[in-house]
Amino acid sequence: MRLVSRFARVRILSPLRHRDFALLVGGRTVSLIGDGFFFVALAWQVYLISNDPAALSVVFLASSIPLIVLVLFGGALTDR
């Protein structure tokens, strides 16, 4: 069976026939995988620099606090 005919049978994949949507989904997938690699690499680097679990928690806390503050501020600004 040809690949095109198999692809036509799977209805959930039918939006991927549109080039722009397929590029969007592909780009978002690559970006999501890259974000996952970033957090693994960050944890690995902190482990190599200092073999202390507290250092890893400080690094992730330092990256979380600005996100929380800006989300709260942005939400309040959007509500106005």
PyMOL Python script that loads the backbone (N, CA, C, O; Angstrom):
from pymol import cmd

cmd.read_pdbstr("""\
ATOM      1  N   MET A   1       0.827  -1.179   0.000  1.00  0.00           N
ATOM      2  CA  MET A   1       0.000   0.000   0.000  1.00  0.00           C
ATOM      3  C   MET A   1       0.878   1.252   0.000  1.00  0.00           C
ATOM      4  O   MET A   1       1.917   1.298   0.660  1.00  0.00           O
ATOM      5  N   ARG A   2       0.461   2.220  -0.719  1.00  0.00           N
ATOM      6  CA  ARG A   2       1.255   3.449  -0.779  1.00  0.00           C
ATOM      7  C   ARG A   2       1.113   4.237   0.523  1.00  0.00           C
ATOM      8  O   ARG A   2       0.096   4.148   1.210  1.00  0.00           O
ATOM      9  N   LEU A   3       2.142   5.000   0.845  1.00  0.00           N
ATOM     10  CA  LEU A   3       2.154   5.795   2.066  1.00  0.00           C
ATOM     11  C   LEU A   3       1.070   6.864   2.039  1.00  0.00           C
ATOM     12  O   LEU A   3       0.480   7.172   3.075  1.00  0.00           O
ATOM     13  N   VAL A   4       0.804   7.428   0.878  1.00  0.00           N
ATOM     14  CA  VAL A   4      -0.202   8.477   0.763  1.00  0.00           C
ATOM     15  C   VAL A   4      -1.586   7.932   1.082  1.00  0.00           C
ATOM     16  O   VAL A   4      -2.374   8.600   1.750  1.00  0.00           O
ATOM     17  N   SER A   5      -1.885   6.745   0.621  1.00  0.00           N
ATOM     18  CA  SER A   5      -3.208   6.182   0.892  1.00  0.00           C
ATOM     19  C   SER A   5      -3.353   5.812   2.372  1.00  0.00           C
ATOM     20  O   SER A   5      -4.445   5.938   2.926  1.00  0.00           O
ATOM     21  N   ARG A   6      -2.285   5.361   3.019  1.00  0.00           N
ATOM     22  CA  ARG A   6      -2.343   5.097   4.451  1.00  0.00           C
ATOM     23  C   ARG A   6      -2.542   6.391   5.221  1.00  0.00           C
ATOM     24  O   ARG A   6      -3.303   6.435   6.188  1.00  0.00           O
ATOM     25  N   PHE A   7      -1.864   7.436   4.796  1.00  0.00           N
ATOM     26  CA  PHE A   7      -1.973   8.733   5.452  1.00  0.00           C
ATOM     27  C   PHE A   7      -3.389   9.293   5.305  1.00  0.00           C
ATOM     28  O   PHE A   7      -3.891   9.955   6.214  1.00  0.00           O
ATOM     29  N   ALA A   8      -4.024   9.036   4.182  1.00  0.00           N
ATOM     30  CA  ALA A   8      -5.375   9.538   3.942  1.00  0.00           C
ATOM     31  C   ALA A   8      -6.389   8.845   4.841  1.00  0.00           C
ATOM     32  O   ALA A   8      -7.426   9.429   5.155  1.00  0.00           O
ATOM     33  N   ARG A   9      -6.118   7.627   5.258  1.00  0.00           N
ATOM     34  CA  ARG A   9      -7.051   6.895   6.111  1.00  0.00           C
ATOM     35  C   ARG A   9      -7.049   7.412   7.546  1.00  0.00           C
ATOM     36  O   ARG A   9      -8.079   7.359   8.219  1.00  0.00           O
ATOM     37  N   VAL A  10      -5.940   7.899   8.014  1.00  0.00           N
ATOM     38  CA  VAL A  10      -5.838   8.361   9.391  1.00  0.00           C
ATOM     39  C   VAL A  10      -6.381   9.791   9.442  1.00  0.00           C
ATOM     40  O   VAL A  10      -5.716  10.740   9.027  1.00  0.00           O
ATOM     41  N   ARG A  11      -7.586   9.919   9.952  1.00  0.00           N
ATOM     42  CA  ARG A  11      -8.273  11.215   9.920  1.00  0.00           C
ATOM     43  C   ARG A  11      -7.654  12.220  10.884  1.00  0.00           C
ATOM     44  O   ARG A  11      -7.705  13.423  10.628  1.00  0.00           O
ATOM     45  N   ILE A  12      -7.076  11.758  11.975  1.00  0.00           N
ATOM     46  CA  ILE A  12      -6.532  12.689  12.951  1.00  0.00           C
ATOM     47  C   ILE A  12      -5.306  13.416  12.397  1.00  0.00           C
ATOM     48  O   ILE A  12      -4.980  14.514  12.848  1.00  0.00           O
ATOM     49  N   LEU A  13      -4.637  12.817  11.438  1.00  0.00           N
ATOM     50  CA  LEU A  13      -3.464  13.440  10.838  1.00  0.00           C
ATOM     51  C   LEU A  13      -3.801  14.273   9.606  1.00  0.00           C
ATOM     52  O   LEU A  13      -2.906  14.850   8.989  1.00  0.00           O
ATOM     53  N   SER A  14      -5.065  14.343   9.243  1.00  0.00           N
ATOM     54  CA  SER A  14      -5.427  15.061   8.019  1.00  0.00           C
ATOM     55  C   SER A  14      -5.093  16.552   8.047  1.00  0.00           C
ATOM     56  O   SER A  14      -4.800  17.097   6.983  1.00  0.00           O
ATOM     57  N   PRO A  15      -5.116  17.253   9.182  1.00  0.00           N
ATOM     58  CA  PRO A  15      -4.704  18.659   9.154  1.00  0.00           C
ATOM     59  C   PRO A  15      -3.236  18.855   8.774  1.00  0.00           C
ATOM     60  O   PRO A  15      -2.843  19.939   8.344  1.00  0.00           O
ATOM     61  N   LEU A  16      -2.426  17.805   8.934  1.00  0.00           N
ATOM     62  CA  LEU A  16      -1.004  17.931   8.585  1.00  0.00           C
ATOM     63  C   LEU A  16      -0.778  17.965   7.076  1.00  0.00           C
ATOM     64  O   LEU A  16       0.346  18.185   6.625  1.00  0.00           O
ATOM     65  N   ARG A  17      -1.823  17.753   6.302  1.00  0.00           N
ATOM     66  CA  ARG A  17      -1.672  17.876   4.851  1.00  0.00           C
ATOM     67  C   ARG A  17      -1.484  19.323   4.429  1.00  0.00           C
ATOM     68  O   ARG A  17      -0.960  19.590   3.347  1.00  0.00           O
ATOM     69  N   HIS A  18      -1.902  20.250   5.263  1.00  0.00           N
ATOM     70  CA  HIS A  18      -1.708  21.670   4.968  1.00  0.00           C
ATOM     71  C   HIS A  18      -0.300  22.067   5.390  1.00  0.00           C
ATOM     72  O   HIS A  18       0.092  21.875   6.542  1.00  0.00           O
ATOM     73  N   ARG A  19       0.436  22.607   4.469  1.00  0.00           N
ATOM     74  CA  ARG A  19       1.854  22.881   4.670  1.00  0.00           C
ATOM     75  C   ARG A  19       2.102  23.805   5.859  1.00  0.00           C
ATOM     76  O   ARG A  19       2.981  23.533   6.676  1.00  0.00           O
ATOM     77  N   ASP A  20       1.347  24.886   5.965  1.00  0.00           N
ATOM     78  CA  ASP A  20       1.581  25.850   7.038  1.00  0.00           C
ATOM     79  C   ASP A  20       1.319  25.237   8.411  1.00  0.00           C
ATOM     80  O   ASP A  20       2.076  25.468   9.354  1.00  0.00           O
ATOM     81  N   PHE A  21       0.250  24.458   8.519  1.00  0.00           N
ATOM     82  CA  PHE A  21      -0.056  23.818   9.797  1.00  0.00           C
ATOM     83  C   PHE A  21       0.999  22.776  10.143  1.00  0.00           C
ATOM     84  O   PHE A  21       1.392  22.654  11.303  1.00  0.00           O
ATOM     85  N   ALA A  22       1.460  22.027   9.151  1.00  0.00           N
ATOM     86  CA  ALA A  22       2.495  21.024   9.402  1.00  0.00           C
ATOM     87  C   ALA A  22       3.791  21.684   9.872  1.00  0.00           C
ATOM     88  O   ALA A  22       4.473  21.161  10.754  1.00  0.00           O
ATOM     89  N   LEU A  23       4.129  22.829   9.287  1.00  0.00           N
ATOM     90  CA  LEU A  23       5.320  23.558   9.732  1.00  0.00           C
ATOM     91  C   LEU A  23       5.154  24.072  11.159  1.00  0.00           C
ATOM     92  O   LEU A  23       6.095  24.032  11.951  1.00  0.00           O
ATOM     93  N   LEU A  24       3.960  24.554  11.483  1.00  0.00           N
ATOM     94  CA  LEU A  24       3.692  25.032  12.841  1.00  0.00           C
ATOM     95  C   LEU A  24       3.824  23.911  13.854  1.00  0.00           C
ATOM     96  O   LEU A  24       4.487  24.073  14.878  1.00  0.00           O
ATOM     97  N   VAL A  25       3.200  22.780  13.579  1.00  0.00           N
ATOM     98  CA  VAL A  25       3.259  21.652  14.506  1.00  0.00           C
ATOM     99  C   VAL A  25       4.691  21.127  14.620  1.00  0.00           C
ATOM    100  O   VAL A  25       5.150  20.809  15.717  1.00  0.00           O
ATOM    101  N   GLY A  26       5.384  21.038  13.512  1.00  0.00           N
ATOM    102  CA  GLY A  26       6.774  20.581  13.556  1.00  0.00           C
ATOM    103  C   GLY A  26       7.667  21.523  14.343  1.00  0.00           C
ATOM    104  O   GLY A  26       8.504  21.078  15.128  1.00  0.00           O
ATOM    105  N   GLY A  27       7.495  22.813  14.137  1.00  0.00           N
ATOM    106  CA  GLY A  27       8.288  23.800  14.873  1.00  0.00           C
ATOM    107  C   GLY A  27       8.011  23.780  16.360  1.00  0.00           C
ATOM    108  O   GLY A  27       8.928  23.883  17.175  1.00  0.00           O
ATOM    109  N   ARG A  28       6.739  23.647  16.712  1.00  0.00           N
ATOM    110  CA  ARG A  28       6.386  23.595  18.140  1.00  0.00           C
ATOM    111  C   ARG A  28       6.916  22.326  18.788  1.00  0.00           C
ATOM    112  O   ARG A  28       7.317  22.343  19.951  1.00  0.00           O
ATOM    113  N   THR A  29       6.919  21.223  18.042  1.00  0.00           N
ATOM    114  CA  THR A  29       7.440  19.967  18.581  1.00  0.00           C
ATOM    115  C   THR A  29       8.940  20.065  18.839  1.00  0.00           C
ATOM    116  O   THR A  29       9.425  19.641  19.888  1.00  0.00           O
ATOM    117  N   VAL A  30       9.664  20.620  17.887  1.00  0.00           N
ATOM    118  CA  VAL A  30      11.107  20.795  18.054  1.00  0.00           C
ATOM    119  C   VAL A  30      11.404  21.745  19.215  1.00  0.00           C
ATOM    120  O   VAL A  30      12.345  21.521  19.976  1.00  0.00           O
ATOM    121  N   SER A  31      10.609  22.796  19.350  1.00  0.00           N
ATOM    122  CA  SER A  31      10.795  23.741  20.446  1.00  0.00           C
ATOM    123  C   SER A  31      10.531  23.092  21.794  1.00  0.00           C
ATOM    124  O   SER A  31      11.261  23.341  22.753  1.00  0.00           O
ATOM    125  N   LEU A  32       9.502  22.266  21.880  1.00  0.00           N
ATOM    126  CA  LEU A  32       9.184  21.577  23.125  1.00  0.00           C
ATOM    127  C   LEU A  32      10.294  20.604  23.521  1.00  0.00           C
ATOM    128  O   LEU A  32      10.652  20.507  24.695  1.00  0.00           O
ATOM    129  N   ILE A  33      10.824  19.901  22.557  1.00  0.00           N
ATOM    130  CA  ILE A  33      11.937  18.981  22.837  1.00  0.00           C
ATOM    131  C   ILE A  33      13.165  19.768  23.280  1.00  0.00           C
ATOM    132  O   ILE A  33      13.870  19.351  24.199  1.00  0.00           O
ATOM    133  N   GLY A  34      13.425  20.900  22.633  1.00  0.00           N
ATOM    134  CA  GLY A  34      14.555  21.742  23.013  1.00  0.00           C
ATOM    135  C   GLY A  34      14.411  22.291  24.422  1.00  0.00           C
ATOM    136  O   GLY A  34      15.394  22.365  25.159  1.00  0.00           O
ATOM    137  N   ASP A  35      13.203  22.676  24.805  1.00  0.00           N
ATOM    138  CA  ASP A  35      12.978  23.145  26.176  1.00  0.00           C
ATOM    139  C   ASP A  35      13.244  22.039  27.184  1.00  0.00           C
ATOM    140  O   ASP A  35      13.800  22.292  28.252  1.00  0.00           O
ATOM    141  N   GLY A  36      12.856  20.831  26.856  1.00  0.00           N
ATOM    142  CA  GLY A  36      13.135  19.704  27.744  1.00  0.00           C
ATOM    143  C   GLY A  36      14.621  19.444  27.888  1.00  0.00           C
ATOM    144  O   GLY A  36      15.105  19.170  28.986  1.00  0.00           O
ATOM    145  N   PHE A  37      15.348  19.528  26.777  1.00  0.00           N
ATOM    146  CA  PHE A  37      16.804  19.357  26.833  1.00  0.00           C
ATOM    147  C   PHE A  37      17.454  20.450  27.660  1.00  0.00           C
ATOM    148  O   PHE A  37      18.448  20.204  28.344  1.00  0.00           O
ATOM    149  N   PHE A  38      16.902  21.664  27.603  1.00  0.00           N
ATOM    150  CA  PHE A  38      17.473  22.772  28.371  1.00  0.00           C
ATOM    151  C   PHE A  38      17.445  22.471  29.863  1.00  0.00           C
ATOM    152  O   PHE A  38      18.442  22.678  30.556  1.00  0.00           O
ATOM    153  N   PHE A  39      16.312  21.984  30.364  1.00  0.00           N
ATOM    154  CA  PHE A  39      16.209  21.719  31.801  1.00  0.00           C
ATOM    155  C   PHE A  39      17.096  20.553  32.224  1.00  0.00           C
ATOM    156  O   PHE A  39      17.652  20.563  33.322  1.00  0.00           O
ATOM    157  N   VAL A  40      17.227  19.567  31.376  1.00  0.00           N
ATOM    158  CA  VAL A  40      18.133  18.458  31.683  1.00  0.00           C
ATOM    159  C   VAL A  40      19.580  18.947  31.692  1.00  0.00           C
ATOM    160  O   VAL A  40      20.351  18.594  32.585  1.00  0.00           O
ATOM    161  N   ALA A  41      19.949  19.760  30.699  1.00  0.00           N
ATOM    162  CA  ALA A  41      21.319  20.279  30.626  1.00  0.00           C
ATOM    163  C   ALA A  41      21.618  21.217  31.798  1.00  0.00           C
ATOM    164  O   ALA A  41      22.730  21.217  32.326  1.00  0.00           O
ATOM    165  N   LEU A  42      20.635  22.008  32.199  1.00  0.00           N
ATOM    166  CA  LEU A  42      20.838  22.908  33.335  1.00  0.00           C
ATOM    167  C   LEU A  42      21.079  22.111  34.615  1.00  0.00           C
ATOM    168  O   LEU A  42      21.992  22.423  35.379  1.00  0.00           O
ATOM    169  N   ALA A  43      20.277  21.101  34.845  1.00  0.00           N
ATOM    170  CA  ALA A  43      20.463  20.267  36.038  1.00  0.00           C
ATOM    171  C   ALA A  43      21.814  19.550  36.003  1.00  0.00           C
ATOM    172  O   ALA A  43      22.492  19.436  37.024  1.00  0.00           O
ATOM    173  N   TRP A  44      22.191  19.077  34.836  1.00  0.00           N
ATOM    174  CA  TRP A  44      23.462  18.382  34.696  1.00  0.00           C
ATOM    175  C   TRP A  44      24.637  19.335  34.965  1.00  0.00           C
ATOM    176  O   TRP A  44      25.599  18.958  35.634  1.00  0.00           O
ATOM    177  N   GLN A  45      24.559  20.546  34.453  1.00  0.00           N
ATOM    178  CA  GLN A  45      25.632  21.516  34.652  1.00  0.00           C
ATOM    179  C   GLN A  45      25.755  21.915  36.115  1.00  0.00           C
ATOM    180  O   GLN A  45      26.864  22.036  36.636  1.00  0.00           O
ATOM    181  N   VAL A  46      24.627  22.119  36.778  1.00  0.00           N
ATOM    182  CA  VAL A  46      24.672  22.454  38.205  1.00  0.00           C
ATOM    183  C   VAL A  46      25.272  21.292  38.987  1.00  0.00           C
ATOM    184  O   VAL A  46      26.045  21.507  39.921  1.00  0.00           O
ATOM    185  N   TYR A  47      24.928  20.085  38.621  1.00  0.00           N
ATOM    186  CA  TYR A  47      25.500  18.908  39.281  1.00  0.00           C
ATOM    187  C   TYR A  47      27.011  18.828  39.063  1.00  0.00           C
ATOM    188  O   TYR A  47      27.748  18.469  39.981  1.00  0.00           O
ATOM    189  N   LEU A  48      27.477  19.159  37.858  1.00  0.00           N
ATOM    190  CA  LEU A  48      28.920  19.102  37.592  1.00  0.00           C
ATOM    191  C   LEU A  48      29.682  20.196  38.328  1.00  0.00           C
ATOM    192  O   LEU A  48      30.804  19.977  38.785  1.00  0.00           O
ATOM    193  N   ILE A  49      29.071  21.379  38.442  1.00  0.00           N
ATOM    194  CA  ILE A  49      29.760  22.482  39.117  1.00  0.00           C
ATOM    195  C   ILE A  49      29.824  22.239  40.618  1.00  0.00           C
ATOM    196  O   ILE A  49      30.893  22.327  41.221  1.00  0.00           O
ATOM    197  N   SER A  50      28.690  21.935  41.213  1.00  0.00           N
ATOM    198  CA  SER A  50      28.677  21.661  42.652  1.00  0.00           C
ATOM    199  C   SER A  50      27.783  20.453  42.880  1.00  0.00           C
ATOM    200  O   SER A  50      26.618  20.446  42.483  1.00  0.00           O
ATOM    201  N   ASN A  51      28.309  19.479  43.493  1.00  0.00           N
ATOM    202  CA  ASN A  51      27.581  18.229  43.715  1.00  0.00           C
ATOM    203  C   ASN A  51      26.673  18.360  44.940  1.00  0.00           C
ATOM    204  O   ASN A  51      26.693  17.517  45.837  1.00  0.00           O
ATOM    205  N   ASP A  52      25.880  19.433  44.957  1.00  0.00           N
ATOM    206  CA  ASP A  52      25.035  19.730  46.105  1.00  0.00           C
ATOM    207  C   ASP A  52      23.581  19.865  45.656  1.00  0.00           C
ATOM    208  O   ASP A  52      23.292  20.684  44.783  1.00  0.00           O
ATOM    209  N   PRO A  53      22.665  19.093  46.220  1.00  0.00           N
ATOM    210  CA  PRO A  53      21.256  19.202  45.824  1.00  0.00           C
ATOM    211  C   PRO A  53      20.663  20.582  46.115  1.00  0.00           C
ATOM    212  O   PRO A  53      19.741  21.022  45.428  1.00  0.00           O
ATOM    213  N   ALA A  54      21.188  21.255  47.124  1.00  0.00           N
ATOM    214  CA  ALA A  54      20.687  22.591  47.453  1.00  0.00           C
ATOM    215  C   ALA A  54      20.997  23.579  46.330  1.00  0.00           C
ATOM    216  O   ALA A  54      20.215  24.497  46.082  1.00  0.00           O
ATOM    217  N   ALA A  55      22.111  23.403  45.661  1.00  0.00           N
ATOM    218  CA  ALA A  55      22.467  24.292  44.555  1.00  0.00           C
ATOM    219  C   ALA A  55      21.467  24.152  43.411  1.00  0.00           C
ATOM    220  O   ALA A  55      21.081  25.138  42.782  1.00  0.00           O
ATOM    221  N   LEU A  56      21.060  22.932  43.156  1.00  0.00           N
ATOM    222  CA  LEU A  56      20.074  22.709  42.100  1.00  0.00           C
ATOM    223  C   LEU A  56      18.743  23.349  42.465  1.00  0.00           C
ATOM    224  O   LEU A  56      18.094  23.946  41.606  1.00  0.00           O
ATOM    225  N   SER A  57      18.329  23.238  43.709  1.00  0.00           N
ATOM    226  CA  SER A  57      17.070  23.863  44.111  1.00  0.00           C
ATOM    227  C   SER A  57      17.160  25.379  44.078  1.00  0.00           C
ATOM    228  O   SER A  57      16.168  26.038  43.766  1.00  0.00           O
ATOM    229  N   VAL A  58      18.314  25.953  44.389  1.00  0.00           N
ATOM    230  CA  VAL A  58      18.481  27.410  44.313  1.00  0.00           C
ATOM    231  C   VAL A  58      18.409  27.874  42.870  1.00  0.00           C
ATOM    232  O   VAL A  58      17.803  28.908  42.589  1.00  0.00           O
ATOM    233  N   VAL A  59      19.001  27.147  41.962  1.00  0.00           N
ATOM    234  CA  VAL A  59      18.972  27.535  40.553  1.00  0.00           C
ATOM    235  C   VAL A  59      17.546  27.484  40.015  1.00  0.00           C
ATOM    236  O   VAL A  59      17.115  28.411  39.328  1.00  0.00           O
ATOM    237  N   PHE A  60      16.816  26.431  40.311  1.00  0.00           N
ATOM    238  CA  PHE A  60      15.444  26.343  39.815  1.00  0.00           C
ATOM    239  C   PHE A  60      14.521  27.329  40.522  1.00  0.00           C
ATOM    240  O   PHE A  60      13.566  27.816  39.917  1.00  0.00           O
ATOM    241  N   LEU A  61      14.786  27.630  41.783  1.00  0.00           N
ATOM    242  CA  LEU A  61      14.013  28.654  42.480  1.00  0.00           C
ATOM    243  C   LEU A  61      14.283  30.027  41.868  1.00  0.00           C
ATOM    244  O   LEU A  61      13.363  30.828  41.700  1.00  0.00           O
ATOM    245  N   ALA A  62      15.535  30.295  41.540  1.00  0.00           N
ATOM    246  CA  ALA A  62      15.883  31.579  40.929  1.00  0.00           C
ATOM    247  C   ALA A  62      15.274  31.731  39.542  1.00  0.00           C
ATOM    248  O   ALA A  62      15.023  32.853  39.103  1.00  0.00           O
ATOM    249  N   SER A  63      15.033  30.643  38.854  1.00  0.00           N
ATOM    250  CA  SER A  63      14.387  30.753  37.548  1.00  0.00           C
ATOM    251  C   SER A  63      12.865  30.788  37.659  1.00  0.00           C
ATOM    252  O   SER A  63      12.190  31.228  36.728  1.00  0.00           O
ATOM    253  N   SER A  64      12.320  30.335  38.777  1.00  0.00           N
ATOM    254  CA  SER A  64      10.864  30.301  38.954  1.00  0.00           C
ATOM    255  C   SER A  64      10.306  31.604  39.510  1.00  0.00           C
ATOM    256  O   SER A  64       9.204  32.006  39.137  1.00  0.00           O
ATOM    257  N   ILE A  65      11.037  32.266  40.387  1.00  0.00           N
ATOM    258  CA  ILE A  65      10.528  33.481  41.035  1.00  0.00           C
ATOM    259  C   ILE A  65      10.200  34.580  40.027  1.00  0.00           C
ATOM    260  O   ILE A  65       9.110  35.145  40.112  1.00  0.00           O
ATOM    261  N   PRO A  66      11.079  34.918  39.074  1.00  0.00           N
ATOM    262  CA  PRO A  66      10.697  35.960  38.110  1.00  0.00           C
ATOM    263  C   PRO A  66       9.476  35.577  37.280  1.00  0.00           C
ATOM    264  O   PRO A  66       8.657  36.434  36.950  1.00  0.00           O
ATOM    265  N   LEU A  67       9.351  34.309  36.946  1.00  0.00           N
ATOM    266  CA  LEU A  67       8.191  33.855  36.182  1.00  0.00           C
ATOM    267  C   LEU A  67       6.906  34.061  36.973  1.00  0.00           C
ATOM    268  O   LEU A  67       5.916  34.553  36.431  1.00  0.00           O
ATOM    269  N   ILE A  68       6.916  33.692  38.238  1.00  0.00           N
ATOM    270  CA  ILE A  68       5.728  33.846  39.076  1.00  0.00           C
ATOM    271  C   ILE A  68       5.374  35.315  39.243  1.00  0.00           C
ATOM    272  O   ILE A  68       4.208  35.691  39.121  1.00  0.00           O
ATOM    273  N   VAL A  69       6.369  36.148  39.520  1.00  0.00           N
ATOM    274  CA  VAL A  69       6.119  37.576  39.729  1.00  0.00           C
ATOM    275  C   VAL A  69       5.582  38.216  38.451  1.00  0.00           C
ATOM    276  O   VAL A  69       4.620  38.982  38.498  1.00  0.00           O
ATOM    277  N   LEU A  70       6.193  37.911  37.321  1.00  0.00           N
ATOM    278  CA  LEU A  70       5.751  38.525  36.073  1.00  0.00           C
ATOM    279  C   LEU A  70       4.387  38.017  35.631  1.00  0.00           C
ATOM    280  O   LEU A  70       3.624  38.771  35.028  1.00  0.00           O
ATOM    281  N   VAL A  71       4.061  36.768  35.911  1.00  0.00           N
ATOM    282  CA  VAL A  71       2.735  36.253  35.567  1.00  0.00           C
ATOM    283  C   VAL A  71       1.679  36.945  36.423  1.00  0.00           C
ATOM    284  O   VAL A  71       0.619  37.312  35.914  1.00  0.00           O
ATOM    285  N   LEU A  72       1.947  37.126  37.696  1.00  0.00           N
ATOM    286  CA  LEU A  72       0.994  37.817  38.557  1.00  0.00           C
ATOM    287  C   LEU A  72       0.828  39.274  38.135  1.00  0.00           C
ATOM    288  O   LEU A  72      -0.295  39.775  38.062  1.00  0.00           O
ATOM    289  N   PHE A  73       1.933  39.953  37.858  1.00  0.00           N
ATOM    290  CA  PHE A  73       1.870  41.343  37.421  1.00  0.00           C
ATOM    291  C   PHE A  73       1.180  41.455  36.061  1.00  0.00           C
ATOM    292  O   PHE A  73       0.357  42.348  35.858  1.00  0.00           O
ATOM    293  N   GLY A  74       1.498  40.582  35.155  1.00  0.00           N
ATOM    294  CA  GLY A  74       0.864  40.606  33.836  1.00  0.00           C
ATOM    295  C   GLY A  74      -0.621  40.296  33.902  1.00  0.00           C
ATOM    296  O   GLY A  74      -1.407  40.879  33.154  1.00  0.00           O
ATOM    297  N   GLY A  75      -1.013  39.396  34.778  1.00  0.00           N
ATOM    298  CA  GLY A  75      -2.431  39.085  34.944  1.00  0.00           C
ATOM    299  C   GLY A  75      -3.198  40.269  35.509  1.00  0.00           C
ATOM    300  O   GLY A  75      -4.309  40.567  35.068  1.00  0.00           O
ATOM    301  N   ALA A  76      -2.597  40.949  36.496  1.00  0.00           N
ATOM    302  CA  ALA A  76      -3.266  42.126  37.066  1.00  0.00           C
ATOM    303  C   ALA A  76      -3.352  43.245  36.029  1.00  0.00           C
ATOM    304  O   ALA A  76      -4.355  43.955  35.963  1.00  0.00           O
ATOM    305  N   LEU A  77      -2.313  43.400  35.229  1.00  0.00           N
ATOM    306  CA  LEU A  77      -2.316  44.429  34.196  1.00  0.00           C
ATOM    307  C   LEU A  77      -3.333  44.109  33.099  1.00  0.00           C
ATOM    308  O   LEU A  77      -3.985  45.009  32.568  1.00  0.00           O
ATOM    309  N   THR A  78      -3.462  42.848  32.769  1.00  0.00           N
ATOM    310  CA  THR A  78      -4.429  42.445  31.748  1.00  0.00           C
ATOM    311  C   THR A  78      -5.859  42.641  32.228  1.00  0.00           C
ATOM    312  O   THR A  78      -6.730  43.014  31.442  1.00  0.00           O
ATOM    313  N   ASP A  79      -6.110  42.394  33.512  1.00  0.00           N
ATOM    314  CA  ASP A  79      -7.457  42.568  34.047  1.00  0.00           C
ATOM    315  C   ASP A  79      -7.907  44.023  34.038  1.00  0.00           C
ATOM    316  O   ASP A  79      -9.104  44.305  33.973  1.00  0.00           O
ATOM    317  N   ARG A  80      -6.970  44.928  34.103  1.00  0.00           N
ATOM    318  CA  ARG A  80      -7.338  46.347  34.095  1.00  0.00           C
ATOM    319  C   ARG A  80      -7.738  46.727  32.694  1.00  0.00           C
ATOM    320  O   ARG A  80      -8.089  47.880  32.444  1.00  0.00           O
TER     321      ARG A  80
END
""", "prot")
cmd.dss("prot")
cmd.show_as("cartoon", "prot")
cmd.util.cbc("prot")
cmd.orient("prot")
